[in-house]
Amino acid sequence: MIDRVRQSQSATDERVIEGAYNVPSMTDDGSVPIDDKDLDILAALGRLKTSNSQKIHEETGIPNSTIHYRLQQLREAGVLKNDLFELDLERLGLSVTIITEVFAEFREDYHTTIGERLAAIEGVNQVYFTMGDTDFVLISHLHDRAEVTRLVEDLERVDGIERTSSKFVIEPVKNAGIPVGDYDADTLHALLGDP
């Protein structure tokens, strides 16, 4: 959970000193303290799927220069890992999405060794080690049915897998890449705000 720190406007403005960025430091639990403006910017970024400061300004009313500085600070603090471009996978030719449950043989460190083997398979985009009956869940983006066959054959070659169960996605209903965009601003402030 992000540890948020409310700051007054003057304290907020002091985060940028003589043109240099004053990157927020981590708290004891490894999170980065952010304030309401940071949270509003992140939520707008998630909803709009852009880091364009003008568009975020139009959404939030926060000045462009503040948005620019805050995004830079969040990048330097590691909260924003990169500037991603969202791809239209269908137009790109990767329109087949497969969700696969993997049931593995229990071994020492199997979550790491098998997980790494699964992640190395071409077309596998996401690998999750999970609790419950299923050991791993994979999300794969493939070109066509022949690629699905290749994926199944590649999974069969991974030592330690007992069985798999794959589902073909007919139509994505929601695929939000930035989870903070899924929350209403008031809910975000209530969940991540000061107690």
Backbone as ProteinMPNN parsed JSONL, in Angstrom:
{"seq_chain_A": "MIDRVRQSQSATDERVIEGAYNVPSMTDDGSVPIDDKDLDILAALGRLKTSNSQKIHEETGIPNSTIHYRLQQLREAGVLKNDLFELDLERLGLSVTIITEVFAEFREDYHTTIGERLAAIEGVNQVYFTMGDTDFVLISHLHDRAEVTRLVEDLERVDGIERTSSKFVIEPVKNAGIPVGDYDADTLHALLGDP", "coords_chain_A": {"N_chain_A": [[0.842, -1.165, 0.0], [0.469, 2.23, -0.725], [2.042, 4.676, 1.098], [0.725, 7.548, 2.033], [1.35, 11.007, 2.301], [0.066, 13.903, 3.482], [0.573, 17.141, 2.371], [1.079, 20.658, 2.711], [0.414, 23.314, 0.301], [2.684, 24.974, 0.123], [4.687, 23.328, 1.187], [4.593, 21.338, -0.683], [5.467, 22.699, -2.984], [8.109, 23.071, -2.266], [9.321, 20.736, -2.938], [10.635, 20.846, -5.312], [13.659, 22.171, -5.875], [15.613, 24.828, -6.795], [15.426, 24.108, -9.534], [16.199, 21.463, -9.499], [15.188, 18.094, -8.942], [13.536, 17.031, -6.059], [13.427, 14.113, -4.992], [11.002, 12.045, -3.521], [11.732, 10.164, -0.591], [11.942, 6.657, 0.339], [9.672, 5.012, 2.594], [9.714, 3.235, 5.754], [8.438, 0.814, 5.148], [9.042, 0.428, 2.507], [7.519, 1.749, 0.656], [6.655, 4.718, -1.248], [6.187, 7.971, -0.133], [3.379, 9.808, -1.126], [1.385, 12.615, -2.162], [-1.921, 14.199, -2.265], [-2.067, 15.495, -4.786], [-0.196, 14.046, -6.322], [-1.495, 11.571, -6.299], [-3.913, 12.22, -7.606], [-2.894, 12.879, -10.129], [-1.763, 10.401, -10.897], [-4.101, 8.826, -10.977], [-5.509, 10.102, -13.048], [-3.7, 9.667, -15.119], [-3.957, 6.901, -15.312], [-6.673, 6.663, -16.088], [-6.751, 8.15, -18.491], [-4.688, 7.08, -19.911], [-2.283, 8.262, -20.71], [0.652, 10.316, -20.478], [0.6, 12.913, -21.084], [0.875, 16.157, -20.195], [-0.889, 18.305, -20.64], [-3.363, 17.077, -21.201], [-3.754, 15.747, -18.774], [-3.888, 17.961, -17.108], [-6.293, 19.111, -18.045], [-8.051, 17.194, -17.124], [-7.662, 17.212, -14.336], [-7.204, 19.828, -13.409], [-4.844, 20.609, -12.335], [-1.874, 22.535, -12.577], [0.106, 22.527, -15.633], [2.948, 22.66, -15.366], [3.343, 21.741, -12.761], [2.358, 19.144, -13.011], [4.216, 18.086, -14.831], [6.622, 18.237, -13.271], [5.876, 16.613, -11.093], [5.402, 14.116, -12.323], [7.991, 13.554, -13.189], [9.285, 13.353, -10.713], [7.948, 11.121, -9.676], [8.802, 9.194, -11.481], [11.579, 9.159, -10.949], [11.504, 8.285, -8.322], [10.723, 5.742, -8.69], [8.071, 4.988, -8.734], [6.621, 5.347, -11.089], [7.469, 3.255, -13.552], [8.168, 3.336, -16.257], [7.625, 4.856, -19.521], [5.056, 3.805, -21.094], [3.75, 2.71, -24.22], [0.567, 2.036, -25.275], [-0.496, -0.828, -26.93], [-2.456, -1.831, -29.734], [-3.351, -4.874, -29.854], [-4.804, -6.485, -31.602], [-4.738, -5.124, -34.077], [-2.046, -5.249, -34.437], [-1.7, -7.906, -34.901], [-1.735, -9.858, -33.005], [-4.101, -11.188, -31.956], [-5.233, -13.3, -30.587], [-5.976, -14.275, -27.451], [-4.98, -16.182, -24.751], [-5.752, -17.741, -21.724], [-4.169, -19.518, -19.307], [-4.254, -22.089, -16.952], [-1.927, -23.565, -14.852], [-0.907, -26.58, -13.502], [1.349, -27.734, -11.288], [4.023, -29.964, -10.334], [4.833, -30.355, -6.979], [7.813, -29.125, -5.759], [11.011, -28.293, -4.323], [11.525, -24.863, -4.452], [9.962, -24.688, -6.759], [8.213, -22.766, -7.666], [9.843, -20.752, -8.58], [11.677, -21.964, -10.432], [10.01, -23.354, -12.324], [8.309, -21.257, -12.912], [10.073, -19.432, -14.178], [10.702, -20.924, -16.471], [8.202, -21.053, -17.697], [7.777, -18.338, -18.193], [9.65, -17.899, -20.17], [8.628, -18.898, -22.495], [7.694, -18.238, -25.808], [5.348, -15.715, -26.585], [4.014, -15.859, -24.18], [2.866, -13.588, -21.999], [2.314, -12.77, -19.377], [2.964, -14.115, -16.161], [1.763, -15.632, -13.342], [2.273, -16.715, -10.061], [0.22, -18.557, -8.033], [-2.166, -18.929, -5.296], [-4.063, -21.71, -4.026], [-5.776, -24.292, -5.919], [-4.664, -24.079, -8.459], [-1.408, -23.628, -9.695], [0.01, -21.801, -11.308], [-0.927, -18.996, -13.314], [-1.228, -18.072, -16.623], [-1.028, -15.522, -19.09], [-1.34, -15.235, -22.439], [-0.526, -13.818, -25.6], [-1.256, -14.339, -28.824], [-0.807, -15.14, -32.369], [-2.395, -16.838, -34.071], [-4.355, -19.912, -34.487], [-2.455, -21.9, -34.96], [-0.311, -20.955, -33.507], [-1.374, -21.253, -30.969], [-1.424, -24.017, -30.764], [1.346, -24.462, -30.83], [2.032, -23.193, -28.417], [0.76, -24.893, -26.531], [2.216, -27.245, -27.005], [4.778, -26.358, -26.241], [4.328, -25.918, -23.52], [3.858, -28.525, -22.698], [6.422, -29.542, -22.779], [7.714, -28.546, -20.566], [9.396, -29.476, -17.777], [8.029, -30.796, -14.85], [5.464, -29.881, -14.94], [2.225, -30.939, -14.327], [-0.364, -30.833, -15.457], [-2.368, -28.788, -17.69], [-4.809, -26.187, -18.186], [-6.411, -24.494, -20.573], [-7.925, -21.441, -21.637], [-9.726, -19.818, -24.172], [-9.942, -16.482, -24.968], [-12.813, -14.894, -25.844], [-13.793, -12.281, -26.161], [-12.334, -9.391, -24.901], [-13.522, -7.807, -22.013], [-12.723, -5.897, -20.201], [-9.607, -4.372, -19.915], [-7.567, -2.945, -18.234], [-4.611, -1.286, -17.979], [-3.442, 0.251, -16.001], [-4.012, 0.169, -12.782], [-4.821, 2.203, -10.87], [-6.437, 3.881, -12.301], [-8.866, 2.662, -12.277], [-10.298, 3.372, -10.095], [-12.487, 5.635, -8.393], [-11.745, 9.021, -7.648], [-12.369, 9.877, -5.005], [-12.602, 7.427, -3.686], [-9.978, 6.45, -3.961], [-8.599, 8.352, -2.4], [-9.756, 7.787, 0.074], [-8.965, 5.11, 0.49], [-6.129, 5.176, 0.331], [-5.361, 7.352, 1.714], [-4.484, 9.539, 4.499], [-4.946, 8.201, 7.792]], "CA_chain_A": [[0.0, 0.0, 0.0], [1.25, 3.455, -0.793], [1.935, 5.494, 2.286], [0.527, 8.909, 1.548], [1.628, 12.074, 3.247], [-0.545, 15.164, 3.076], [1.474, 18.275, 2.507], [0.493, 21.932, 2.316], [0.887, 23.735, -1.019], [4.059, 25.48, 0.208], [5.586, 22.182, 1.36], [4.619, 20.657, -1.976], [6.317, 23.466, -3.89], [9.494, 22.928, -1.846], [9.872, 19.481, -3.439], [11.504, 21.196, -6.43], [14.57, 23.184, -5.364], [16.563, 25.344, -7.779], [15.359, 23.365, -10.784], [16.543, 20.048, -9.302], [14.076, 17.348, -8.375], [13.692, 16.49, -4.721], [12.701, 12.855, -5.095], [10.58, 11.545, -2.217], [12.457, 8.968, -0.152], [11.078, 5.543, 0.728], [9.334, 4.857, 4.0], [10.229, 1.998, 6.343], [7.854, -0.372, 4.499], [9.471, 0.368, 1.112], [6.665, 2.534, -0.228], [7.066, 6.101, -1.461], [5.107, 8.863, 0.291], [2.843, 10.689, -2.148], [0.3, 13.446, -1.644], [-3.159, 14.174, -3.035], [-1.818, 15.863, -6.184], [0.425, 12.882, -6.961], [-2.529, 10.549, -6.461], [-4.829, 12.673, -8.655], [-2.167, 12.756, -11.398], [-1.682, 8.973, -11.221], [-5.434, 8.352, -11.343], [-5.799, 10.636, -14.383], [-2.824, 8.936, -16.032], [-4.574, 5.587, -15.501], [-7.92, 6.788, -16.852], [-6.5, 8.697, -19.828], [-3.626, 6.276, -20.535], [-1.298, 9.152, -21.316], [1.367, 11.179, -19.542], [0.531, 14.246, -21.656], [0.533, 17.043, -19.078], [-2.055, 19.122, -20.993], [-4.568, 16.26, -21.019], [-3.918, 15.524, -17.33], [-4.341, 19.264, -16.591], [-7.713, 19.251, -18.374], [-8.785, 16.239, -16.288], [-7.494, 17.45, -12.901], [-7.082, 21.232, -13.051], [-3.5, 20.845, -11.796], [-1.072, 23.208, -13.604], [0.988, 21.698, -16.459], [4.311, 22.586, -14.83], [3.289, 20.873, -11.579], [2.202, 17.771, -13.511], [5.517, 17.693, -15.387], [7.556, 18.003, -12.162], [5.427, 15.469, -10.292], [5.666, 12.884, -13.081], [9.439, 13.318, -13.141], [9.593, 12.885, -9.359], [7.426, 9.766, -9.535], [9.709, 8.331, -12.248], [12.842, 9.033, -10.22], [11.255, 7.521, -7.101], [10.42, 4.368, -9.067], [6.637, 4.715, -8.736], [6.382, 5.147, -12.522], [8.617, 2.473, -14.017], [8.542, 3.674, -17.628], [6.592, 5.489, -20.339], [4.599, 2.743, -21.981], [2.801, 2.97, -25.278], [-0.407, 0.958, -25.321], [-0.578, -1.421, -28.257], [-3.667, -2.492, -30.164], [-2.836, -6.201, -30.202], [-5.521, -7.006, -32.761], [-4.168, -4.483, -35.271], [-0.674, -5.724, -34.545], [-1.727, -9.289, -35.368], [-1.708, -10.77, -31.852], [-5.485, -11.053, -31.51], [-5.671, -14.476, -29.84], [-5.554, -14.242, -26.055], [-5.189, -17.461, -24.069], [-5.517, -17.758, -20.284], [-3.822, -20.912, -19.003], [-3.975, -22.518, -15.581], [-0.882, -24.589, -14.858], [-0.831, -27.376, -12.284], [2.728, -28.21, -11.283], [4.482, -30.914, -9.327], [5.461, -29.629, -5.882], [9.242, -29.348, -5.539], [11.675, -27.154, -3.704], [11.68, -23.698, -5.33], [9.306, -24.908, -8.049], [7.579, -21.527, -8.13], [10.858, -19.983, -9.301], [12.221, -22.679, -11.6], [8.964, -23.561, -13.321], [7.856, -19.923, -13.306], [11.02, -18.89, -15.164], [10.539, -21.681, -17.726], [6.947, -20.607, -18.305], [7.973, -16.963, -18.673], [10.537, -17.915, -21.338], [7.905, -19.379, -23.676], [7.286, -17.15, -26.696], [3.927, -15.388, -26.577], [3.525, -15.761, -22.805], [3.048, -12.193, -21.626], [2.246, -12.611, -17.928], [3.007, -15.359, -15.392], [1.437, -15.391, -11.94], [2.281, -17.847, -9.136], [-1.019, -18.31, -7.313], [-2.588, -19.808, -4.204], [-5.222, -22.52, -4.376], [-5.524, -25.507, -6.703], [-3.832, -23.731, -9.606], [-0.1, -23.129, -9.282], [0.359, -20.634, -12.12], [-1.861, -18.516, -14.332], [-0.498, -17.422, -17.708], [-1.751, -14.781, -20.113], [-0.547, -15.281, -23.672], [-1.081, -13.117, -26.756], [-0.748, -15.112, -29.956], [-1.256, -14.714, -33.688], [-3.449, -17.664, -34.663], [-4.528, -21.247, -33.899], [-1.177, -22.631, -35.032], [0.477, -20.485, -32.361], [-1.962, -21.874, -29.774], [-0.894, -25.389, -30.766], [2.751, -24.359, -30.435], [2.047, -22.878, -26.985], [0.431, -26.12, -25.795], [3.367, -28.147, -27.129], [5.854, -25.806, -25.4], [3.959, -26.179, -22.121], [4.04, -29.972, -22.459], [7.855, -29.818, -22.656], [8.252, -28.004, -19.313], [9.514, -30.49, -16.736], [7.41, -30.439, -13.582], [4.054, -29.548, -15.116], [1.363, -32.119, -14.318], [-1.397, -30.621, -16.466], [-2.754, -27.394, -17.926], [-6.175, -25.946, -18.644], [-6.356, -23.206, -21.274], [-9.181, -20.823, -22.047], [-9.62, -18.871, -25.275], [-10.714, -15.277, -24.69], [-13.657, -14.548, -26.985], [-13.76, -10.827, -26.28], [-11.989, -8.744, -23.63], [-14.516, -6.87, -21.514], [-11.95, -4.813, -19.612], [-8.179, -4.643, -19.834], [-6.983, -1.678, -17.78], [-3.21, -1.507, -17.66], [-3.01, 1.044, -14.853], [-5.104, -0.058, -11.833], [-5.359, 3.372, -10.167], [-7.466, 4.465, -13.142], [-10.109, 1.935, -12.05], [-10.912, 3.879, -8.872], [-12.954, 6.999, -8.283], [-10.776, 9.805, -6.869], [-12.732, 9.852, -3.582], [-12.263, 6.098, -3.167], [-8.515, 6.409, -3.825], [-8.204, 9.157, -1.236], [-10.189, 7.076, 1.275], [-8.17, 3.893, 0.662], [-4.702, 5.415, 0.444], [-5.137, 8.61, 2.419], [-4.11, 9.51, 5.908], [-6.005, 7.63, 8.648]], "C_chain_A": [[0.895, 1.238, 0.0], [0.991, 4.269, 0.45], [1.858, 6.947, 1.839], [0.773, 9.903, 2.652], [0.981, 13.339, 2.719], [0.443, 16.285, 3.352], [0.731, 19.53, 2.115], [1.053, 22.331, 0.962], [2.324, 24.222, -0.94], [5.053, 24.347, 0.391], [5.706, 21.418, 0.05], [5.55, 21.372, -2.927], [7.791, 23.34, -3.534], [10.128, 21.641, -2.342], [10.779, 19.708, -4.641], [12.356, 22.373, -5.98], [15.572, 23.54, -6.433], [16.604, 24.5, -9.038], [15.723, 21.898, -10.66], [15.35, 19.36, -8.658], [14.442, 16.835, -6.997], [12.84, 15.232, -4.664], [12.297, 12.381, -3.7], [11.341, 10.273, -1.851], [11.463, 7.905, 0.297], [10.826, 5.555, 2.227], [9.901, 3.525, 4.491], [9.684, 0.745, 5.655], [8.181, -0.468, 3.015], [8.596, 1.14, 0.148], [7.189, 3.965, -0.31], [5.925, 7.006, -1.013], [4.683, 9.767, -0.869], [1.693, 11.482, -1.547], [-0.896, 13.393, -2.583], [-2.938, 14.521, -4.509], [-1.178, 14.703, -6.938], [-0.637, 11.831, -7.277], [-3.514, 10.934, -7.556], [-4.178, 12.555, -10.036], [-2.092, 11.298, -11.824], [-3.034, 8.416, -11.648], [-5.811, 8.842, -12.74], [-4.963, 9.917, -15.437], [-3.417, 7.557, -16.336], [-5.842, 5.647, -16.327], [-7.663, 7.19, -18.296], [-5.495, 7.874, -20.621], [-2.657, 7.137, -21.322], [-0.589, 9.918, -20.209], [1.429, 12.602, -20.09], [0.026, 15.215, -20.59], [-0.685, 17.915, -19.388], [-3.35, 18.339, -20.783], [-4.832, 15.986, -19.539], [-4.396, 16.809, -16.656], [-5.84, 19.434, -16.834], [-8.578, 18.344, -17.5], [-8.786, 16.653, -14.811], [-7.518, 18.917, -12.478], [-5.73, 21.581, -12.449], [-2.655, 21.482, -12.902], [-0.106, 22.26, -14.324], [2.374, 21.543, -15.849], [4.365, 21.684, -13.599], [3.183, 19.413, -12.005], [3.54, 17.26, -14.037], [6.5, 17.352, -14.264], [7.17, 16.76, -11.361], [5.68, 14.152, -11.023], [7.15, 12.546, -13.062], [9.848, 12.776, -11.77], [9.135, 11.439, -9.173], [8.261, 8.767, -10.334], [10.991, 8.086, -11.46], [12.685, 8.234, -8.936], [10.911, 6.067, -7.402], [8.946, 4.018, -9.036], [6.167, 4.496, -10.174], [7.617, 4.465, -13.078], [9.096, 2.894, -15.397], [7.404, 4.434, -18.297], [6.154, 4.468, -21.379], [3.661, 3.28, -23.051], [1.867, 1.778, -25.327], [-0.528, 0.464, -26.757], [-1.974, -1.966, -28.513], [-3.222, -3.849, -30.689], [-3.531, -6.79, -31.422], [-4.957, -6.415, -34.054], [-2.736, -4.941, -35.509], [-0.614, -7.153, -35.084], [-1.623, -10.308, -34.254], [-3.08, -10.766, -31.191], [-6.005, -12.234, -30.706], [-5.09, -14.407, -28.426], [-5.951, -15.551, -25.392], [-4.857, -17.284, -22.588], [-5.313, -19.224, -19.897], [-3.59, -21.091, -17.513], [-2.964, -23.649, -15.669], [-0.843, -25.254, -13.486], [0.531, -28.058, -12.285], [2.97, -29.197, -10.153], [5.214, -30.123, -8.239], [6.911, -30.079, -5.718], [9.804, -28.134, -4.832], [11.906, -26.073, -4.767], [10.999, -23.854, -6.683], [8.66, -23.639, -8.582], [8.568, -20.666, -8.914], [11.295, -20.71, -10.567], [11.175, -22.881, -12.688], [8.451, -22.211, -13.818], [8.763, -19.299, -14.354], [10.907, -19.612, -16.504], [9.27, -21.258, -18.456], [7.105, -19.209, -18.91], [8.817, -16.909, -19.939], [9.84, -18.385, -22.618], [7.428, -18.193, -24.507], [5.776, -16.968, -26.668], [3.33, -15.298, -25.191], [3.891, -14.369, -22.304], [3.094, -11.976, -20.121], [2.244, -13.99, -17.274], [2.762, -15.003, -13.935], [1.526, -16.707, -11.17], [1.128, -17.591, -8.179], [-1.235, -19.281, -6.158], [-3.789, -20.605, -4.672], [-4.815, -23.727, -5.195], [-4.585, -25.26, -7.875], [-2.506, -23.169, -9.108], [0.306, -21.848, -10.021], [-0.809, -20.281, -13.029], [-1.031, -17.752, -15.345], [-1.471, -16.657, -18.587], [-0.832, -14.751, -21.326], [-1.288, -14.535, -24.778], [-0.424, -13.717, -27.99], [-1.374, -14.649, -31.262], [-2.454, -15.514, -34.204], [-3.504, -19.024, -33.972], [-3.242, -22.066, -33.93], [-0.279, -22.232, -33.87], [-0.06, -21.071, -31.05], [-1.456, -23.31, -29.654], [0.565, -25.397, -30.319], [2.872, -24.069, -28.952], [1.784, -24.139, -26.161], [1.6, -27.099, -25.839], [4.538, -27.66, -26.274], [5.571, -26.055, -23.926], [4.176, -27.651, -21.775], [5.502, -30.333, -22.24], [8.459, -29.31, -21.332], [8.21, -29.083, -18.243], [8.876, -29.982, -15.444], [5.956, -30.024, -13.709], [3.245, -30.835, -15.182], [0.272, -32.011, -15.362], [-1.674, -29.126, -16.605], [-4.22, -27.346, -18.322], [-6.174, -24.55, -19.254], [-7.74, -22.765, -21.697], [-8.897, -19.822, -23.151], [-10.502, -17.675, -24.946], [-11.491, -14.906, -25.946], [-13.607, -13.04, -27.227], [-13.367, -10.231, -24.932], [-13.071, -7.737, -23.25], [-13.824, -5.654, -20.916], [-10.506, -5.253, -19.531], [-7.479, -3.336, -19.495], [-5.557, -1.926, -17.326], [-2.725, -0.777, -16.426], [-4.132, 1.011, -13.808], [-5.639, 1.178, -11.119], [-6.423, 4.077, -10.986], [-8.82, 3.798, -12.968], [-10.882, 2.451, -10.841], [-11.394, 5.304, -9.051], [-11.967, 7.749, -7.384], [-11.085, 9.766, -5.373], [-12.382, 8.505, -2.945], [-10.763, 5.965, -2.979], [-8.063, 7.173, -2.596], [-8.585, 8.449, 0.064], [-9.321, 5.856, 1.548], [-6.714, 4.189, 0.999], [-4.353, 6.677, 1.213], [-4.712, 8.416, 3.859], [-5.264, 8.949, 6.734], [-6.807, 8.694, 9.363]], "O_chain_A": [[1.94, 1.269, 0.649], [-0.159, 4.52, 0.81], [2.831, 7.499, 1.324], [0.438, 9.657, 3.811], [1.313, 13.799, 1.627], [1.057, 16.36, 4.416], [-0.162, 19.478, 1.269], [2.049, 21.766, 0.511], [3.118, 23.926, -1.832], [6.144, 24.384, -0.177], [6.776, 20.914, -0.291], [6.346, 20.73, -3.612], [8.645, 23.486, -4.408], [11.336, 21.453, -2.194], [11.606, 18.854, -4.958], [11.831, 23.458, -5.729], [16.298, 22.678, -6.928], [17.68, 24.205, -9.558], [15.573, 21.15, -11.626], [14.592, 19.982, -7.914], [15.52, 16.277, -6.792], [11.659, 15.291, -4.321], [13.132, 12.316, -2.798], [11.567, 9.41, -2.699], [10.305, 8.199, 0.594], [11.641, 6.036, 3.015], [10.501, 2.779, 3.717], [10.375, -0.271, 5.58], [7.66, -1.345, 2.326], [8.884, 1.189, -1.047], [8.058, 4.366, 0.464], [4.796, 6.829, -1.469], [5.517, 10.407, -1.51], [1.099, 11.075, -0.548], [-0.899, 12.65, -3.564], [-3.551, 13.912, -5.387], [-1.569, 14.406, -8.067], [-0.674, 11.275, -8.374], [-3.916, 10.085, -8.352], [-4.838, 12.174, -11.003], [-2.331, 10.983, -12.99], [-3.107, 7.619, -12.583], [-6.37, 8.082, -13.531], [-5.459, 9.595, -16.517], [-3.382, 7.1, -17.479], [-6.073, 4.785, -17.175], [-8.272, 6.647, -19.218], [-5.449, 7.952, -21.849], [-2.261, 6.803, -22.439], [-1.151, 10.144, -19.137], [2.224, 13.412, -19.614], [-1.113, 15.108, -20.135], [-1.446, 18.236, -18.475], [-4.322, 18.874, -20.249], [-5.98, 15.99, -19.096], [-5.214, 16.761, -15.738], [-6.573, 19.851, -15.937], [-9.712, 18.693, -17.174], [-9.785, 16.471, -14.115], [-7.816, 19.224, -11.323], [-5.495, 22.735, -12.089], [-2.703, 21.031, -14.046], [0.43, 21.325, -13.728], [2.921, 20.441, -15.812], [5.331, 20.942, -13.416], [3.84, 18.545, -11.43], [3.95, 16.141, -13.73], [7.14, 16.301, -14.299], [8.027, 15.956, -10.995], [6.124, 13.179, -10.412], [7.522, 11.379, -12.934], [10.658, 11.854, -11.677], [9.848, 10.628, -8.581], [8.415, 7.619, -9.917], [11.434, 6.946, -11.319], [13.628, 7.573, -8.5], [10.817, 5.248, -6.488], [8.587, 2.867, -9.285], [5.406, 3.568, -10.447], [8.701, 5.047, -13.072], [10.29, 2.822, -15.688], [6.344, 4.629, -17.702], [6.801, 4.293, -22.411], [2.876, 4.195, -22.804], [2.318, 0.635, -25.411], [-0.647, 1.262, -27.686], [-2.606, -2.505, -27.605], [-2.77, -3.965, -31.828], [-2.91, -7.519, -32.195], [-4.726, -7.144, -35.019], [-2.276, -5.009, -36.649], [0.396, -7.564, -35.655], [-1.442, -11.497, -34.516], [-3.22, -10.393, -30.026], [-7.12, -12.175, -30.189], [-3.876, -14.472, -28.234], [-7.104, -15.974, -25.462], [-3.808, -16.741, -22.241], [-6.181, -20.064, -20.134], [-2.832, -20.345, -16.893], [-3.123, -24.577, -16.463], [-0.759, -24.588, -12.454], [0.832, -28.86, -13.169], [2.232, -29.255, -9.169], [6.102, -29.322, -8.534], [7.191, -31.267, -5.559], [9.163, -27.086, -4.752], [12.423, -26.354, -5.848], [11.409, -23.222, -7.656], [8.563, -23.446, -9.794], [8.168, -19.93, -9.816], [11.282, -20.132, -11.653], [11.44, -22.603, -13.858], [8.19, -22.044, -15.009], [8.28, -18.7, -15.315], [11.007, -18.982, -17.557], [9.262, -21.12, -19.679], [6.619, -18.942, -20.009], [8.704, -15.955, -20.708], [10.407, -18.28, -23.706], [6.831, -17.256, -23.977], [5.02, -17.938, -26.72], [2.253, -14.726, -25.02], [5.067, -14.018, -22.2], [3.819, -11.107, -19.637], [1.606, -14.919, -17.768], [3.468, -14.174, -13.362], [0.926, -17.704, -11.573], [1.058, -16.522, -7.572], [-0.574, -20.314, -6.061], [-4.464, -20.208, -5.623], [-3.656, -24.141, -5.175], [-3.8, -26.134, -8.242], [-2.48, -22.333, -8.206], [0.873, -20.93, -9.427], [-1.574, -21.147, -13.454], [-0.229, -16.891, -14.983], [-2.603, -17.092, -18.801], [0.309, -14.296, -21.246], [-2.512, -14.609, -24.882], [0.788, -13.62, -28.181], [-2.332, -13.876, -31.274], [-3.414, -14.938, -34.715], [-2.793, -19.263, -32.996], [-2.978, -22.842, -33.011], [0.432, -23.068, -33.312], [0.71, -21.35, -30.131], [-1.103, -23.76, -28.564], [0.97, -26.243, -29.52], [3.733, -24.642, -28.286], [2.504, -24.417, -25.202], [1.937, -27.713, -24.826], [5.22, -28.471, -25.648], [6.485, -26.37, -23.165], [4.629, -27.974, -20.677], [5.795, -31.33, -21.58], [9.608, -29.625, -21.025], [7.14, -29.546, -17.849], [9.154, -28.867, -15.004], [5.278, -29.833, -12.7], [3.536, -31.718, -15.988], [-0.001, -32.973, -16.08], [-1.278, -28.317, -15.767], [-4.796, -28.35, -18.743], [-5.967, -23.554, -18.561], [-8.599, -23.568, -22.059], [-7.932, -19.061, -23.071], [-11.69, -17.841, -24.674], [-10.898, -14.634, -26.99], [-13.405, -12.585, -28.353], [-14.001, -10.531, -23.92], [-13.482, -6.915, -24.069], [-14.272, -4.522, -21.097], [-10.213, -6.378, -19.125], [-6.876, -2.699, -20.358], [-5.323, -2.693, -16.392], [-1.699, -1.147, -15.856], [-5.106, 1.753, -13.935], [-6.822, 1.205, -10.783], [-7.241, 4.805, -10.425], [-9.825, 4.312, -13.458], [-12.004, 2.011, -10.591], [-10.783, 6.09, -9.774], [-11.415, 7.163, -6.453], [-10.172, 9.637, -4.558], [-11.921, 8.451, -1.805], [-10.309, 5.433, -1.966], [-7.229, 6.686, -1.833], [-7.839, 8.498, 1.041], [-8.974, 5.585, 2.698], [-6.129, 3.529, 1.857], [-3.18, 7.027, 1.345], [-4.597, 7.298, 4.36], [-6.429, 9.19, 6.417], [-7.727, 8.373, 10.115]]}, "name": "protein", "num_of_chains": 1, "seq": "MIDRVRQSQSATDERVIEGAYNVPSMTDDGSVPIDDKDLDILAALGRLKTSNSQKIHEETGIPNSTIHYRLQQLREAGVLKNDLFELDLERLGLSVTIITEVFAEFREDYHTTIGERLAAIEGVNQVYFTMGDTDFVLISHLHDRAEVTRLVEDLERVDGIERTSSKFVIEPVKNAGIPVGDYDADTLHALLGDP"}
